[in-house]
Amino acid sequence: MLIGPVAAALIARWITFRSIDVTHLILAQNNLGDEGVDKLINAISMSKSLVCVDISQNSLTPKCA
């Protein structure tokens, strides 16, 4: 099941506002695209507990980098 960019926004909100220590965020092969990763960037950068993030194979373009 692919989650896509809409669910990525919900995950970002969860990471940012729930104060739950997430250490691993595995979102490989979920059709996030640039839009979905863009929604996750701030949450990922603000997290103090994340040690591993996998967003491989999500149809990302050089624009996302």
LOZAKOL-227414 format. One record per atom (N, C-alpha, C, O): atom name; residue number from 1; x, y, z. Coordinates in nm, 4 decimals, padded with zeros to 6 digits, m for minus. Layout:
# LOZAKOL-227414
PT atom  nr        u        v        w
PT   CA NUM        X        Y        Z
...
***
This chain:
# LOZAKOL-227414
PT atom  nr        u        v        w
PT    N   1  00.0837 m00.1178  00.0000
PT   CA   1  00.0000  00.0000  00.0000
PT    C   1  00.0881  00.1240  00.0000
PT    O   1  00.1786  00.1354  00.0826
PT    N   2  00.0631  00.2157 m00.0904
PT   CA   2  00.1411  00.3376 m00.1000
PT    C   2  00.0721  00.4498 m00.0239
PT    O   2 m00.0501  00.4639 m00.0301
PT    N   3  00.1510  00.5299  00.0484
PT   CA   3  00.0882  00.6339  00.1288
PT    C   3  00.0767  00.7680  00.0571
PT    O   3 m00.0202  00.8404  00.0799
PT    N   4  00.1718  00.8035 m00.0286
PT   CA   4  00.1651  00.9267 m00.1058
PT    C   4  00.1865  01.0533 m00.0251
PT    O   4  00.2073  01.0474  00.0961
PT    N   5  00.1815  01.1690 m00.0926
PT   CA   5  00.2135  01.2965 m00.0292
PT    C   5  00.1127  01.3427  00.0766
PT    O   5  00.1512  01.4118  00.1709
PT    N   6 m00.0127  01.3069  00.0635
PT   CA   6 m00.1126  01.3489  00.1629
PT    C   6 m00.0823  01.2854  00.2983
PT    O   6 m00.0836  01.3533  00.4010
PT    N   7 m00.0554  01.1568  00.2980
PT   CA   7 m00.0208  01.0887  00.4227
PT    C   7  00.1129  01.1378  00.4769
PT    O   7  00.1324  01.1403  00.5984
PT    N   8  00.2050  01.1766  00.3896
PT   CA   8  00.3334  01.2310  00.4343
PT    C   8  00.3108  01.3568  00.5173
PT    O   8  00.3795  01.3783  00.6171
PT    N   9  00.2158  01.4396  00.4770
PT   CA   9  00.1833  01.5609  00.5530
PT    C   9  00.1292  01.5241  00.6909
PT    O   9  00.1613  01.5907  00.7894
PT    N  10  00.0488  01.4203  00.6993
PT   CA  10 m00.0044  01.3766  00.8282
PT    C  10  00.1059  01.3201  00.9180
PT    O  10  00.1065  01.3437  01.0389
PT    N  11  00.1975  01.2465  00.8593
PT   CA  11  00.3107  01.1929  00.9354
PT    C  11  00.3966  01.3065  00.9873
PT    O  11  00.4415  01.3030  01.1019
PT    N  12  00.4199  01.4068  00.9049
PT   CA  12  00.4990  01.5233  00.9466
PT    C  12  00.4324  01.5929  01.0649
PT    O  12  00.4999  01.6310  01.1606
PT    N  13  00.3024  01.6093  01.0588
PT   CA  13  00.2286  01.6729  01.1691
PT    C  13  00.2407  01.5886  01.2963
PT    O  13  00.2590  01.6421  01.4056
PT    N  14  00.2304  01.4587  01.2812
PT   CA  14  00.2415  01.3675  01.3947
PT    C  14  00.3787  01.3790  01.4608
PT    O  14  00.3880  01.3860  01.5834
PT    N  15  00.4844  01.3811  01.3812
PT   CA  15  00.6204  01.3926  01.4343
PT    C  15  00.6379  01.5266  01.5056
PT    O  15  00.6987  01.5327  01.6125
PT    N  16  00.5853  01.6328  01.4471
PT   CA  16  00.6054  01.7673  01.5001
PT    C  16  00.5262  01.7936  01.6279
PT    O  16  00.5791  01.8530  01.7217
PT    N  17  00.4023  01.7510  01.6328
PT   CA  17  00.3144  01.7929  01.7413
PT    C  17  00.2843  01.6876  01.8475
PT    O  17  00.2236  01.7216  01.9491
PT    N  18  00.3223  01.5659  01.8300
PT   CA  18  00.2868  01.4608  01.9251
PT    C  18  00.3919  01.4364  02.0336
PT    O  18  00.3660  01.3628  02.1289
PT    N  19  00.5074  01.4958  02.0207
PT   CA  19  00.6142  01.4775  02.1196
PT    C  19  00.6426  01.3304  02.1478
PT    O  19  00.6681  01.2920  02.2619
PT    N  20  00.6381  01.2499  02.0446
PT   CA  20  00.6704  01.1081  02.0564
PT    C  20  00.8084  01.0873  01.9957
PT    O  20  00.8368  01.1355  01.8860
PT    N  21  00.8925  01.0165  02.0664
PT   CA  21  01.0282  00.9931  02.0181
PT    C  21  01.0289  00.8833  01.9126
PT    O  21  01.0230  00.7646  01.9446
PT    N  22  01.0363  00.9239  01.7883
PT   CA  22  01.0465  00.8317  01.6757
PT    C  22  01.1940  00.8220  01.6406
PT    O  22  01.2586  00.9239  01.6158
PT    N  23  01.2475  00.7019  01.6383
PT   CA  23  01.3891  00.6864  01.6067
PT    C  23  01.4126  00.6447  01.4620
PT    O  23  01.5160  00.6776  01.4039
PT    N  24  01.3176  00.5727  01.4037
PT   CA  24  01.3321  00.5252  01.2662
PT    C  24  01.2052  00.5575  01.1879
PT    O  24  01.0942  00.5254  01.2302
PT    N  25  01.2241  00.6209  01.0742
PT   CA  25  01.1126  00.6540  00.9866
PT    C  25  01.1407  00.5884  00.8519
PT    O  25  01.2215  00.6387  00.7737
PT    N  26  01.0753  00.4777  00.8250
PT   CA  26  01.0993  00.4001  00.7041
PT    C  26  00.9809  00.4219  00.6098
PT    O  26  00.8719  00.3692  00.6321
PT    N  27  01.0035  00.4994  00.5053
PT   CA  27  00.8987  00.5321  00.4088
PT    C  27  00.9397  00.4962  00.2663
PT    O  27  00.8920  00.5575  00.1708
PT    N  28  01.0264  00.3986  00.2517
PT   CA  28  01.0728  00.3564  00.1196
PT    C  28  00.9560  00.3033  00.0363
PT    O  28  00.8638  00.2411  00.0890
PT    N  29  00.9615  00.3287 m00.0925
PT   CA  29  00.8654  00.2782 m00.1913
PT    C  29  00.7211  00.3158 m00.1585
PT    O  29  00.6329  00.2300 m00.1577
PT    N  30  00.6972  00.4436 m00.1315
PT   CA  30  00.5633  00.4878 m00.0960
PT    C  30  00.5078  00.5972 m00.1855
PT    O  30  00.4085  00.6608 m00.1502
PT    N  31  00.5690  00.6204 m00.2997
PT   CA  31  00.5182  00.7193 m00.3946
PT    C  31  00.5020  00.8569 m00.3311
PT    O  31  00.4046  00.9270 m00.3585
PT    N  32  00.5970  00.8958 m00.2463
PT   CA  32  00.5901  01.0268 m00.1823
PT    C  32  00.6106  01.1395 m00.2825
PT    O  32  00.5434  01.2425 m00.2760
PT    N  33  00.7025  01.1197 m00.3740
PT   CA  33  00.7352  01.2244 m00.4695
PT    C  33  00.7967  01.3441 m00.3985
PT    O  33  00.8099  01.3449 m00.2761
PT    N  34  00.8340  01.4446 m00.4758
PT   CA  34  00.8940  01.5650 m00.4201
PT    C  34  00.7989  01.6345 m00.3227
PT    O  34  00.8419  01.6862 m00.2196
PT    N  35  00.6706  01.6356 m00.3553
PT   CA  35  00.5714  01.7029 m00.2714
PT    C  35  00.5643  01.6401 m00.1318
PT    O  35  00.5604  01.7116 m00.0317
PT    N  36  00.5628  01.5093 m00.1253
PT   CA  36  00.5553  01.4409  00.0029
PT    C  36  00.6790  01.4612  00.0877
PT    O  36  00.6686  01.4836  00.2083
PT    N  37  00.7965  01.4537  00.0261
PT   CA  37  00.9213  01.4742  00.0989
PT    C  37  00.9302  01.6181  00.1459
PT    O  37  00.9784  01.6444  00.2560
PT    N  38  00.8845  01.7116  00.0640
PT   CA  38  00.8838  01.8520  00.1036
PT    C  38  00.8028  01.8724  00.2318
PT    O  38  00.8400  01.9534  00.3167
PT    N  39  00.6944  01.8005  00.2453
PT   CA  39  00.6101  01.8111  00.3644
PT    C  39  00.6778  01.7507  00.4873
PT    O  39  00.6472  01.7898  00.5999
PT    N  40  00.7682  01.6568  00.4672
PT   CA  40  00.8366  01.5912  00.5782
PT    C  40  00.9631  01.6640  00.6254
PT    O  40  01.0058  01.6455  00.7394
PT    N  41  01.0224  01.7454  00.5401
PT   CA  41  01.1540  01.8035  00.5676
PT    C  41  01.1596  01.8771  00.7012
PT    O  41  01.2502  01.8509  00.7804
PT    N  42  01.0674  01.9674  00.7290
PT   CA  42  01.0713  02.0439  00.8545
PT    C  42  01.0577  01.9536  00.9758
PT    O  42  01.1300  01.9702  01.0740
PT    N  43  00.9664  01.8590  00.9699
PT   CA  43  00.9466  01.7683  01.0830
PT    C  43  01.0724  01.6864  01.1085
PT    O  43  01.1129  01.6674  01.2232
PT    N  44  01.1336  01.6385  01.0017
PT   CA  44  01.2560  01.5593  01.0151
PT    C  44  01.3672  01.6437  01.0763
PT    O  44  01.4391  01.5975  01.1649
PT    N  45  01.3812  01.7667  01.0294
PT   CA  45  01.4895  01.8518  01.0787
PT    C  45  01.4663  01.8960  01.2232
PT    O  45  01.5627  01.9253  01.2940
PT    N  46  01.3421  01.9013  01.2682
PT   CA  46  01.3111  01.9432  01.4051
PT    C  46  01.3183  01.8276  01.5050
PT    O  46  01.3313  01.8507  01.6253
PT    N  47  01.3101  01.7055  01.4570
PT   CA  47  01.3102  01.5901  01.5460
PT    C  47  01.4464  01.5723  01.6116
PT    O  47  01.5502  01.5781  01.5456
PT    N  48  01.4439  01.5508  01.7419
PT   CA  48  01.5678  01.5271  01.8157
PT    C  48  01.5938  01.3788  01.8361
PT    O  48  01.6995  01.3408  01.8865
PT    N  49  01.4985  01.2946  01.7977
PT   CA  49  01.5127  01.1519  01.8234
PT    C  49  01.5416  01.0678  01.6992
PT    O  49  01.5907  00.9556  01.7112
PT    N  50  01.5120  01.1200  01.5803
PT   CA  50  01.5316  01.0417  01.4580
PT    C  50  01.6791  01.0124  01.4340
PT    O  50  01.7628  01.1027  01.4359
PT    N  51  01.7092  00.8870  01.4118
PT   CA  51  01.8457  00.8475  01.3788
PT    C  51  01.8537  00.7836  01.2403
PT    O  51  01.9622  00.7699  01.1839
PT    N  52  01.7378  00.7445  01.1854
PT   CA  52  01.7352  00.6793  01.0548
PT    C  52  01.6093  00.7216  00.9793
PT    O  52  01.4978  00.7091  01.0300
PT    N  53  01.6288  00.7712  00.8585
PT   CA  53  01.5167  00.8067  00.7714
PT    C  53  01.5432  00.7421  00.6358
PT    O  53  01.6479  00.7649  00.5752
PT    N  54  01.4489  00.6620  00.5888
PT   CA  54  01.4616  00.5972  00.4589
PT    C  54  01.3478  00.6446  00.3693
PT    O  54  01.2320  00.6079  00.3890
PT    N  55  01.3826  00.7265  00.2708
PT   CA  55  01.2847  00.7738  00.1723
PT    C  55  01.3265  00.7281  00.0321
PT    O  55  01.2949  00.7932 m00.0674
PT    N  56  01.3962  00.6178  00.0260
PT   CA  56  01.4436  00.5673 m00.1027
PT    C  56  01.3278  00.5198 m00.1893
PT    O  56  01.2214  00.4837 m00.1391
PT    N  57  01.3500  00.5204 m00.3175
PT   CA  57  01.2566  00.4716 m00.4184
PT    C  57  01.1171  00.5359 m00.4049
PT    O  57  01.0159  00.4669 m00.3926
PT    N  58  01.1156  00.6690 m00.4078
PT   CA  58  00.9913  00.7443 m00.3950
PT    C  58  00.9705  00.8407 m00.5117
PT    O  58  00.9028  00.9423 m00.4961
PT    N  59  01.0264  00.8110 m00.6254
PT   CA  59  01.0112  00.8942 m00.7460
PT    C  59  01.0548  01.0383 m00.7212
PT    O  59  00.9869  01.1325 m00.7619
PT    N  60  01.1682  01.0545 m00.6543
PT   CA  60  01.2189  01.1879 m00.6262
PT    C  60  01.2987  01.2398 m00.7460
PT    O  60  01.3608  01.1623 m00.8187
PT    N  61  01.2963  01.3705 m00.7651
PT   CA  61  01.3718  01.4340 m00.8724
PT    C  61  01.4861  01.5147 m00.8128
PT    O  61  01.4902  01.5334 m00.6912
PT    N  62  01.5795  01.5634 m00.8950
PT   CA  62  01.6873  01.6482 m00.8422
PT    C  62  01.6333  01.7728 m00.7714
PT    O  62  01.7000  01.8270 m00.6833
PT    N  63  01.5149  01.8184 m00.8082
PT   CA  63  01.4538  01.9343 m00.7423
PT    C  63  01.4384  01.9104 m00.5929
PT    O  63  01.4516  02.0038 m00.5138
PT    N  64  01.4111  01.7892 m00.5541
PT   CA  64  01.3892  01.7531 m00.4147
PT    C  64  01.5187  01.7687 m00.3323
PT    O  64  01.5138  01.8012 m00.2137
PT    N  65  01.6313  01.7457 m00.3952
PT   CA  65  01.7589  01.7535 m00.3238
PT    C  65  01.7843  01.8934 m00.2773
PT    O  65  01.8870  01.9201 m00.2150
***
